[in-house]
């Protein structure tokens, strides 16, 4: 009887089990379908109509796009809808997909909180919800997902702290929480994840020290904590327990201390990024043992000392970057014996020269970036062997000699930056045959030569041409417009002659054009300046500088049709005559307008008041007449207003008192009956405006005063001690007699003796006189200066004590002064500039030097 009862009971259990199994088989798929349709209902944007057309009750959910079902029970095991541009909230009904093992909704626009019902998905092993707009704190219910192996929540808007209990997922292998708004410390409990292989917590707001326990995870392959606010130092035993580490990414934090030599034990390391921190000390030579290393970033730090030659042992390295640190000494020759792609050592204090065989062993080099150091010597001709070069930047060093013709062999070159050096000789024409070039920058050297006229068609990719502050001559070829992608042309402070070609107007992408301080002229000095009219076709033009050229002619009415993007316009010192067109008021985005030092007549247009965002207006030193229009008061952003040295009459508009941004007002040498309105000096404005109301000073006297001021500024900037006495003595010797003559005899003309002033400049800044024994019939003082570089002729007493070279700022100042001196002292009196122009140029040099040295 007992056995029969047990048998009956067994049959009942068996029948119930069959019933449950059948129920699971027959009903559960419909439960999954209902959950998925509820998920679909929460989607409010499906631009590709993927769910709208495919997720239909007429077919089994197991064949829907993005769905994977198990073969046994036909239950949904994976939901993958990544990168489908879906928008909506995540339905809590997904919690009914009880067989779900993988959930991937990444790279969509899901928003709102994560529903707690997802905690029922105990089979989940892979979750990727990255690249959405999910908000809120990290849910505590994640702790219940004990089978989780991979969790991706990157690229959302999650906030708050990470609780220590979150790190109880013993099976977790991949954790990606980067690009959110998490904050606070990372709990030490992260070290409990002994199966962890990849950790990415980058781009959050984490702070405090990096927990040392993270480096005890022996399975760790990738650690990315970049772009946070981690502080403290790296553990000296960092790699003792992380032998498999392949990538260590810690840039953009606040880490301090030294780079651990222990890193050499991470023999599998392929990427080491410690840049943009406060790390100090020297670079451990032990890093040269990381033979698997492919990328090394140590820049923007306080690392100092020399580059260890041992780093040349990194044969598998592709990127070597230690920019903007405190490195000194020469670049080790071992660095140039590898197949590296990138060498980035810019903004350090490296010295020495480049090896003559620079590119014999660098067949794969694509970027050589060593600008802003103290490197000297010539550019090796072997540079032509680096045929894979894309970017060559040697600017802001002390390189001398000629630019090697071999650079023309670099047929993959896109950027060539050699500016602010002491390079001499003609520009190699071979460079203009490199069709891939996008930017050429030779600014501030001593280069000669000319712009060829027959090669611009081949430069179809050229976007920037920067040749300012050299000694380049000849005409601007009209064919330059065949380089149709040009957006920036800077050729100021050279010896260009001839007309400005109207073909510049064909450059549809032109944004910046600087032609100042050359000898450019207008086609007809009695007609309108034609190239300005042609530039009206350049609808992206933002800056136009053509100052200090003997252009002649008058401003065309079409000047008002220049690009609405134009912000800076400087046509000063250009011998422009006629009146100011009222159409200039159409240039509504102008920030700076300088028409000073010309021969403009007529009245100041009232339309200038339409330039609502103008900050600087200079019309000084012209022949303007009439009264100052009150419309200027509509320019509320005006900070500088320079109207001196004209023939203006009447009173100063009382509304000037409403120009609360005005800091400099110059009204000297006019015929105004009242200068300063009472409202202008009213204390309620709470400003310290400098009002320049100087009476007319003879140009020569003013120029001599500026020479003295510049030398004194140089002396103060250098912060010398014992050399000050010698400098003062030199000044007295140079200027003795001249200033006394000016003060006592008082017979200076307003034209001034420009030739004598040029020689005065040369004497002052070279410390030599025309009567010195080294000069005679064969070599004059002026010829010696003309044939030599600035650094070779400058008085050594202008140097800082203990230094052998001028800084770039000082060198540019001296270069500009010497160029002015030569222009003042040409043999032919007709070729000399007038004293008024000399004074203006010296003022510009003074202002530039003040700004460069932070004394403005």
FIROKE-54996 format. One record per residue (C-alpha): x, y, z; residue in three letters. Coordinates in steps of 0.2 Angstrom, whole numbers, plus 5000, padded with zeros to 4 digits. Example, Ala and Ser with C-alpha at 12.3 -4.5 7.8 and 13.67 -1.06 7.14 Angstrom:
2
506249785039ALA/506849955036SER/
END
This chain:
856
500050005000UNK/501450115005UNK/502350074988UNK/500850114978UNK/500550284987UNK/502350324983UNK/502150274965UNK/500550374963UNK/501450524971UNK/502850504959UNK/501650504944UNK/500850664951UNK/502550744952UNK/503050684935UNK/501450744927UNK/501650914936UNK/503450924929UNK/502850884912UNK/501551014914UNK/502751154920UNK/503951104906UNK/502551114893UNK/501951274900UNK/503751344899UNK/503851284882UNK/502251344876UNK/501951504886UNK/503651584890UNK/504051634872UNK/502451734872UNK/503051814888UNK/504651864880UNK/503751934865UNK/502652034876UNK/504152104885UNK/504952154869UNK/503352234862UNK/503252334878UNK/505052384875UNK/504652434857UNK/503152544864UNK/504452644874UNK/505352694858UNK/504852864852UNK/506052874838UNK/506552744825UNK/507152834810UNK/507652674801UNK/505952594805UNK/506852444810UNK/505752394824UNK/504152464816UNK/504352354801UNK/505152204808UNK/504552174826UNK/502852104821UNK/501651974830UNK/501451884813UNK/503251814815UNK/504151734830UNK/505151854840UNK/506651744838UNK/506751794820UNK/506651984824UNK/508152094820UNK/509252104836UNK/508551954844UNK/509451784848UNK/508451634855UNK/509151474863UNK/508851324852UNK/508151214866UNK/506751324874UNK/506651464861UNK/506851594875UNK/507751754871UNK/509551744876UNK/510251904868UNK/509552074864UNK/510752174852UNK/510152344845UNK/511752444845UNK/511952594834UNK/510252604827UNK/509852784831UNK/508452734843UNK/507752854856UNK/506652814871UNK/506752744888UNK/507252574893UNK/505652474897UNK/505552384914UNK/504752244905UNK/506452184899UNK/506652114917UNK/505451974911UNK/506751914899UNK/507251784912UNK/508451684900UNK/509351844894UNK/511251834894UNK/511751974883UNK/511052154882UNK/511752274870UNK/510852444867UNK/512452544865UNK/512652704854UNK/510852754854UNK/509852894863UNK/509052804877UNK/508752914892UNK/508052914910UNK/508552794924UNK/508952614923UNK/507352514928UNK/507652404944UNK/506752264936UNK/508352224926UNK/509052154943UNK/507951994939UNK/509051954925UNK/510251834934UNK/510851754919UNK/511551914912UNK/513451904908UNK/513652044895UNK/512852224897UNK/513252364885UNK/512252524887UNK/513652644882UNK/513452794871UNK/511652844877UNK/510952974889UNK/510552874904UNK/510552974920UNK/510552944939UNK/511752854951UNK/512552684948UNK/511052564953UNK/511452464969UNK/510452314961UNK/511952284949UNK/512652184964UNK/511352054961UNK/511952014944UNK/513251894950UNK/513651814933UNK/514151984925UNK/515751974915UNK/515652134905UNK/514852294910UNK/514852444898UNK/514052604904UNK/515252724896UNK/514652884887UNK/513052924898UNK/512653054911UNK/512752944926UNK/513253034943UNK/513753004961UNK/515052894969UNK/515452714966UNK/514952614981UNK/516252484988UNK/514952344986UNK/514952374968UNK/516552274967UNK/515852114973UNK/515652044955UNK/516951904956UNK/516751854938UNK/516952034930UNK/518252044917UNK/517852214908UNK/517252374916UNK/516952524906UNK/516152674915UNK/517152814906UNK/516352974900UNK/515153004914UNK/515053114929UNK/515553004943UNK/516553084957UNK/517453044973UNK/518752914977UNK/518852744969UNK/518652614983UNK/520052504987UNK/518852354985UNK/519152364966UNK/520652254970UNK/519352114974UNK/519052094955UNK/520351964953UNK/519751924935UNK/519752094929UNK/520652124912UNK/520052294906UNK/519652444917UNK/519052614909UNK/518552754921UNK/519152894910UNK/518353064908UNK/517453074925UNK/517753174940UNK/518653054951UNK/519853124963UNK/521053064977UNK/522452934975UNK/522352794963UNK/522052644974UNK/523652534975UNK/522552374976UNK/522152394957UNK/523952354953UNK/523752184962UNK/522552114949UNK/523651994940UNK/522551974925UNK/522452164921UNK/522852204903UNK/522152384901UNK/521952524914UNK/521252694908UNK/521052824921UNK/521352974910UNK/520553144911UNK/520053144930UNK/520753234945UNK/521853094952UNK/523253154964UNK/524653084973UNK/526052974967UNK/526152814957UNK/526752664968UNK/528552614966UNK/528052434965UNK/526752464952UNK/527152324940UNK/527652194953UNK/525952104952UNK/525352164935UNK/526452074923UNK/525152064909UNK/524852244908UNK/524752304890UNK/524052484892UNK/524252604906UNK/523352774902UNK/523452904916UNK/523553074906UNK/522653234911UNK/522653204930UNK/523553284944UNK/524853154948UNK/526453204956UNK/528053114961UNK/529253024950UNK/529052894935UNK/529252724943UNK/530752634937UNK/529752484941UNK/528752504925UNK/530152404917UNK/529352254925UNK/527852274914UNK/528652184900UNK/527052164890UNK/526752354890UNK/526252424873UNK/525652594878UNK/526152704892UNK/525352874894UNK/525752984909UNK/525753154900UNK/524753304907UNK/525153274925UNK/526353354938UNK/527653214937UNK/529453274941UNK/531153204942UNK/532053124927UNK/531552994915UNK/532052814921UNK/533252734909UNK/532452574913UNK/531052614902UNK/532152564888UNK/531852384893UNK/530052394888UNK/530352304871UNK/528552284867UNK/528152464869UNK/527352554854UNK/526752714861UNK/527552824874UNK/526852994881UNK/527753084895UNK/527453264890UNK/526653414898UNK/527553374914UNK/528953434925UNK/530153294920UNK/531853364918UNK/533653314914UNK/534253234898UNK/533353104887UNK/534052934892UNK/534952854877UNK/534252684882UNK/532552744875UNK/533352714858UNK/533152524862UNK/531252534860UNK/531352454843UNK/529452424842UNK/528952604847UNK/527952704834UNK/527552864844UNK/528852944855UNK/528053104863UNK/528853204877UNK/528253384873UNK/528253534885UNK/529253464899UNK/530953534906UNK/532153424896UNK/533853484892UNK/535453424883UNK/535553354866UNK/534353224858UNK/535253054859UNK/535852984843UNK/535052824847UNK/533352904845UNK/533652924826UNK/534052744823UNK/532352674824UNK/530752644813UNK/529752764823UNK/528252854816UNK/528153004827UNK/529553104837UNK/528753244847UNK/529953334858UNK/529353514856UNK/529253644869UNK/530753594879UNK/532553664882UNK/533453534871UNK/535053594863UNK/536453534851UNK/536253494833UNK/535353364822UNK/536453224816UNK/537053234798UNK/536353064794UNK/534653114802UNK/533553014791UNK/534652864786UNK/533852754799UNK/532152824800UNK/531252754786UNK/529552764793UNK/529552934801UNK/527953034798UNK/528053174811UNK/529653264817UNK/529053394829UNK/530453474839UNK/529953654838UNK/530253784852UNK/531953714859UNK/533753784858UNK/534353674844UNK/535653744832UNK/536653704817UNK/536053674800UNK/534553564794UNK/535353404787UNK/535253374769UNK/534853194773UNK/533053254778UNK/532653214761UNK/532753024765UNK/531353034777UNK/530153014762UNK/528652964773UNK/528653134782UNK/526953214784UNK/527353354797UNK/529053434799UNK/529153564812UNK/530853634817UNK/530253814821UNK/530753924836UNK/532553854837UNK/534253924832UNK/534453834816UNK/535553924803UNK/536153904785UNK/535053864770UNK/533553764769UNK/534053604760UNK/533453584742UNK/533153394747UNK/531553444757UNK/530753444739UNK/530953254739UNK/529653244753UNK/528153204742UNK/527053164757UNK/527353324767UNK/525853414772UNK/526553544785UNK/528253624784UNK/528553734799UNK/530353824800UNK/529753994807UNK/530754094820UNK/532554034816UNK/534054114808UNK/533954024791UNK/534754114777UNK/534854104758UNK/533554084745UNK/531953984747UNK/532253824738UNK/531053814724UNK/530953624725UNK/529753654740UNK/528453724729UNK/528353554719UNK/527753464734UNK/525853444729UNK/525353374746UNK/525853534756UNK/524453614766UNK/525553734776UNK/527253824773UNK/527853934787UNK/529554024785UNK/529054174796UNK/530454274804UNK/532054214796UNK/533254294784UNK/532754204768UNK/532954284751UNK/532254234734UNK/530654264726UNK/528954174723UNK/528954074707UNK/527554114695UNK/527353944687UNK/527053814701UNK/525453864710UNK/524253744700UNK/525153594708UNK/524953664725UNK/523053614725UNK/523153574744UNK/524053724750UNK/523053814764UNK/524253924773UNK/525754024766UNK/526754114780UNK/528354204774UNK/528254364785UNK/529854444792UNK/531054384779UNK/532054474765UNK/531054404750UNK/530854514735UNK/530054524718UNK/528254534714UNK/526754434720UNK/526354324706UNK/524554334700UNK/524554144697UNK/524554124716UNK/522654114715UNK/522853944706UNK/523253874724UNK/521353884726UNK/521253814744UNK/522353954751UNK/521554024767UNK/522954114774UNK/524354214766UNK/525554314777UNK/527054394768UNK/527254554778UNK/528954634782UNK/529854584766UNK/530354674751UNK/528954634739UNK/528654764725UNK/527454794711UNK/525554784712UNK/524454674723UNK/523654554710UNK/521854574708UNK/521754384706UNK/521854364725UNK/519954394724UNK/519854214716UNK/520354134732UNK/518654084739UNK/519254014755UNK/520454164760UNK/520254214778UNK/521854304782UNK/522954414771UNK/524454514778UNK/525454614765UNK/526054754777UNK/527754824777UNK/528354794759UNK/528554914744UNK/526854864736UNK/525954994725UNK/524355024717UNK/524255004698UNK/523755194697UNK/524155304712UNK/522755424706UNK/521455284705UNK/520555184718UNK/521555034726UNK/520954894714UNK/521454744724UNK/520254794738UNK/518854784726UNK/519354614720UNK/519454554738UNK/517554574739UNK/517354404731UNK/518254324746UNK/516754304757UNK/517654214771UNK/518954354774UNK/519254394792UNK/520854494792UNK/521654614780UNK/523354704784UNK/524154804770UNK/524954934781UNK/526655024778UNK/526655004759UNK/526755154747UNK/525055104739UNK/524355274734UNK/522655294727UNK/521055304736UNK/519855184745UNK/518555114733UNK/516655124737UNK/516654944736UNK/517654924752UNK/515954914761UNK/515654754751UNK/517054664759UNK/516654504768UNK/515354524782UNK/516654414792UNK/517954544791UNK/518554584809UNK/520254674807UNK/520754804793UNK/522354894793UNK/522855004779UNK/523855134789UNK/525455214782UNK/524955174764UNK/524855354756UNK/523055334753UNK/522155494748UNK/520355544746UNK/518955534758UNK/518355384769UNK/516855304760UNK/515355304770UNK/515055124764UNK/516455064777UNK/515055074789UNK/514354914781UNK/515754804789UNK/514754774804UNK/515954644812UNK/517454744812UNK/518454744828UNK/519954844823UNK/520054984810UNK/521655074807UNK/521755204793UNK/523155314802UNK/524655394794UNK/523855424777UNK/523255574767UNK/521455554770UNK/520355714768UNK/518555764771UNK/517555724786UNK/517355574798UNK/515855474791UNK/514455464803UNK/514155284796UNK/515655234807UNK/514355224821UNK/513555074813UNK/515154974818UNK/514354914834UNK/515754794840UNK/517254894835UNK/518554904848UNK/519955004840UNK/519755154828UNK/521355244822UNK/521155394810UNK/522655484817UNK/523955584806UNK/522855614791UNK/522055784785UNK/520255754791UNK/519155904794UNK/517555944801UNK/516855894818UNK/516955734827UNK/515255644824UNK/514255604839UNK/513755434830UNK/515455364836UNK/514555354853UNK/513455214847UNK/515055104847UNK/514855054865UNK/516254924864UNK/517555054858UNK/519155044869UNK/520355144858UNK/519955304848UNK/521455384840UNK/520955544830UNK/522555654834UNK/523555744821UNK/522155804809UNK/521255964806UNK/519655924816UNK/518656074824UNK/517256104836UNK/517056024853UNK/517255844858UNK/515555754859UNK/514855754877UNK/514255584874UNK/515955514874UNK/515655504893UNK/514455354889UNK/515855254881UNK/516255154896UNK/517455034887UNK/518555184881UNK/520355164888UNK/521355264876UNK/520855434868UNK/522055524857UNK/521455694851UNK/523155794850UNK/523655914836UNK/521855964830UNK/520956124831UNK/519656074844UNK/518856204855UNK/518556094869UNK/519555924872UNK/518755834887UNK/516855834890UNK/516455844909UNK/515555684908UNK/517055594902UNK/518055604918UNK/516555574929UNK/517055464943UNK/515455354941UNK/516255264926UNK/517555194938UNK/518955174924UNK/520755224922UNK/520655294905UNK/522355354897UNK/521955514888UNK/523355564876UNK/523355744873UNK/525155774868UNK/525555924858UNK/526455904841UNK/528255834844UNK/529455834830UNK/529655664822UNK/531555654824UNK/531455704843UNK/530055574846UNK/531055444837UNK/532655474847UNK/531555464863UNK/530855294857UNK/532555234853UNK/533155274871UNK/531555194878UNK/531755034868UNK/533555014874UNK/532955044892UNK/531554914890UNK/532754784883UNK/533854824898UNK/532454804910UNK/531754644901UNK/533554564902UNK/533654604921UNK/535454624920UNK/536554694934UNK/538354734930UNK/538054754911UNK/536854894915UNK/538355014918UNK/539154964902UNK/537454984892UNK/537255154899UNK/538955204894UNK/538655134877UNK/537055234876UNK/537955394881UNK/539355364868UNK/538055334854UNK/536855474858UNK/538055604865UNK/538055764854UNK/536455714845UNK/535155744859UNK/536155894865UNK/536155964848UNK/534255944847UNK/533956014863UNK/535156164862UNK/535156214844UNK/533256174842UNK/533356184823UNK/532556014819UNK/531456024804UNK/529755924804UNK/530455824790UNK/531955764800UNK/533555694794UNK/533055514791UNK/534755454785UNK/535555514801UNK/534255434811UNK/534555264802UNK/536355274806UNK/535955324824UNK/534855164825UNK/536255054818UNK/537555134830UNK/536355114845UNK/536054934843UNK/537654874836UNK/538854974848UNK/539855024833UNK/540255184824UNK/540555224805UNK/542255284810UNK/542855124818UNK/544455044811UNK/543454904803UNK/542555014791UNK/543155104777UNK/543055124758UNK/542754934755UNK/541554904769UNK/540355034777UNK/539455014793UNK/537755004784UNK/538454874772UNK/539154774786UNK/537354774794UNK/536554734778UNK/537554584774UNK/537454504792UNK/536154424802UNK/535454514817UNK/536154404830UNK/537954434822UNK/537854624823UNK/536854654839UNK/537854734853UNK/538354584865UNK/537954704880UNK/536054684876UNK/536154494880UNK/535654424897UNK/537054394908UNK/537654214906UNK/536754184889UNK/537454174872UNK/535854204861UNK/534354314861UNK/532654254864UNK/531454244849UNK/530554404856UNK/532154504858UNK/532754444841UNK/531154494832UNK/531254664840UNK/533054694835UNK/532754624817UNK/531254744815UNK/532354894821UNK/533854844809UNK/532654834795UNK/531955004799UNK/533755074800UNK/534155004783UNK/532655074775UNK/533055244783UNK/534855244777UNK/534755194758UNK/536055274747UNK/534655344736UNK/533755484745UNK/532155444734UNK/532155264741UNK/532155314759UNK/530555324769UNK/530055484777UNK/530355524795UNK/528455524799UNK/528355344793UNK/529955294802UNK/529255364818UNK/527655254816UNK/528555104812UNK/529655124828UNK/528055154838UNK/527354984831UNK/529054894836UNK/528854974853UNK/527054914855UNK/527454744849UNK/528954724861UNK/527954784875UNK/526554654871UNK/527754514869UNK/528654544885UNK/527054564895UNK/527454754899UNK/526054824889UNK/
END
